[in-house]
Amino acid sequence: MPLQSFNRKERLKSKKIIGRLFSEGQSFGQYPLRLIWLPLEYQEGNPPIKCSVSVAKKKFPKATHRNRIRRQIKEAYRLNKAQIYEVLEKDTVQYAFMILYVAKEAVAYEEIDKAMKKMLHRFLKKENFPRTSHNQN
């Protein structure tokens, strides 16, 4: 599976799992993002992470603004997920991720990308995975 894509199998769409994420999941914030994750039962053929993105309608009433932010977050995830996949694919652990946008205003893509890198690195640290060889800026 190419690491530079974000295909259908990698998207979290299950309402059951999303409900469990908010009730049982662990989380931390990396401004302007917040990561909620939950370990899942291992299923052969599924990707190591199923991910979903959410931007609050209350903070961004216009759909065009929400969609733009959502696209930027997905792009940052798509480009940076390789650092986490190389560790998780060696293991028999799968996770559900929900990435929330918590800022009250739109921020530059560069800030979202920087936060995504830090957030994925912190996730690996919290879950006690060995350090990756990628440079963590």
C-alpha positions in Angstrom: 0.0 0.0 0.0 1.5 3.4 -1.0 2.2 5.5 2.1 1.5 8.8 0.3 -2.2 8.1 -0.1 -5.3 8.3 2.1 -7.6 5.8 0.6 -11.1 4.5 1.5 -9.8 1.6 3.7 -8.0 4.1 5.9 -11.0 6.3 6.6 -12.9 5.8 9.8 -16.6 5.7 9.0 -18.1 3.3 11.6 -20.5 5.1 13.9 -19.9 2.4 16.6 -16.1 2.9 16.6 -16.5 6.7 16.6 -18.9 6.5 19.6 -16.4 4.3 21.4 -13.6 6.7 20.5 -15.3 9.5 22.4 -16.3 7.4 25.4 -13.3 5.1 25.8 -10.5 6.8 23.8 -7.4 8.6 25.0 -6.5 12.0 23.8 -4.1 14.9 23.9 -3.9 18.3 22.2 -1.3 19.7 19.9 -2.6 23.2 19.0 -4.5 23.7 16.6 -5.3 19.9 16.6 -6.5 17.3 19.1 -5.9 13.6 18.6 -8.3 11.0 20.1 -7.2 7.4 19.6 -8.4 3.9 20.5 -6.7 0.5 20.0 -8.8 -1.8 17.8 -9.0 -5.6 17.5 -6.5 -6.7 14.9 -8.1 -7.7 11.6 -5.9 -9.0 8.7 -6.0 -6.8 5.6 -7.0 -3.6 7.5 -4.6 -0.7 7.6 -2.8 0.0 10.9 -4.8 3.3 11.4 -8.3 4.2 10.5 -8.6 8.0 10.6 -11.3 10.6 10.6 -11.2 14.4 10.7 -13.7 16.8 12.3 -14.0 20.6 12.2 -16.7 22.2 14.5 -19.7 23.7 12.7 -20.2 26.0 15.7 -16.7 27.6 15.2 -16.9 27.6 11.4 -20.5 28.0 10.3 -19.7 28.1 6.5 -19.1 24.7 5.0 -16.5 26.1 2.6 -14.3 27.1 5.6 -14.8 23.7 7.3 -14.0 21.8 4.1 -10.8 23.8 3.5 -9.5 23.1 7.0 -10.5 19.5 6.7 -8.6 19.1 3.4 -5.5 20.7 4.9 -5.6 18.4 7.9 -6.1 15.3 5.7 -3.2 16.5 3.5 -0.9 17.0 6.5 -1.9 13.5 7.8 -1.4 11.9 4.4 2.1 13.3 4.0 3.3 12.5 7.6 1.7 9.2 8.3 4.7 7.2 7.0 6.6 7.9 10.2 3.8 6.1 12.2 3.0 3.4 9.6 6.6 2.1 9.5 6.4 1.4 13.3 2.8 0.1 13.4 3.1 -2.3 10.3 5.7 -4.3 12.2 3.2 -4.8 15.0 -0.2 -6.5 15.2 -1.9 -3.4 16.6 -4.5 -1.3 14.8 -5.9 2.1 15.9 -8.8 4.4 15.3 -7.9 8.1 15.1 -10.1 11.1 15.3 -8.3 14.4 14.6 -10.3 17.4 15.8 -9.5 21.0 14.8 -9.8 23.1 18.0 -8.6 26.6 17.0 -11.2 29.3 16.8 -9.8 30.7 13.6 -8.2 29.3 10.5 -4.5 28.9 10.7 -1.9 28.5 7.9 -1.3 25.1 6.5 2.4 25.2 7.7 1.2 25.4 11.3 -1.2 22.5 10.8 1.6 20.4 9.2 4.0 21.2 12.0 1.4 20.3 14.6 0.6 17.0 12.8 4.3 16.0 12.8 4.5 16.7 16.6 1.2 15.0 17.3 2.1 11.8 15.5 5.5 11.8 17.3 3.8 12.3 20.7 1.4 9.5 19.9 4.3 7.0 19.3 5.9 8.2 22.5 2.7 7.8 24.6 2.1 4.3 23.2 5.7 3.4 24.0 6.7 2.5 20.4 10.4 2.6 19.6 11.7 5.9 18.2 11.6 6.3 14.4 14.5 7.4 12.3 12.6 10.5 10.9 13.7 14.0 11.8 11.2 15.5 14.2 11.2 19.3 13.5 
